[in-house]
Amino acid sequence: MPTGECRSLFASDIGVKDRNIRITTEDWSKVPVGQKETIWLDVKKKWNIKDEQRRKTILTYVANRFKGFKAYLTSYFIYHTKKSRRTEAVDPLTIYPQITKEDWDEFKKSDKARASQKNNIHPHYMGRVGYTGKKDQWFKEELEKETVENPDADPIQTQESVESRLTDRAYSWIKAHTPATKSPPPQTQKLIDDIVS
């Protein structure tokens, strides 16, 4: 945190710089290195900072301000959990012309998706590949398991049995919501038990 006589001016200057980062940037680690370097050089020049070791401290402060700015946009303009005369009934694009309509629409959508995900009480464990990507893996695993458990079974019937199970939506849902190395969360396990019984 800045201290001294000019702390407010310094904080305002940093606020101007962090607002030039696209709001659709997920977090500070995703800000391009060149943009971070430009911010550092601008701050260094304007505030006559000679000590290169201050770079990390300054950029950490910018990162925190960037995160705070996104939280502010969310609170005041998306969920309206906070209000002020400055932000009431005003489009954020009017106050912050550096935010494009496309970025604002994408930011709103991603923020609502994150909020929706927090309310998801039955998370899946498929990663980014989804059902389509996982079904091939599940098929191989199930076929191998069936072959080991029933080595004398007809291979074609075994394959058809596994294929049949994987086309069952309930079975696929259970596979998707069961972690590979541990039990599902209790609320998901209860639902799985209800499906199976």
Order of alpha helices (4+ residues) and beta strands (2+ residues): alpha-alpha-alpha-alpha-alpha-alpha-alpha-alpha-alpha
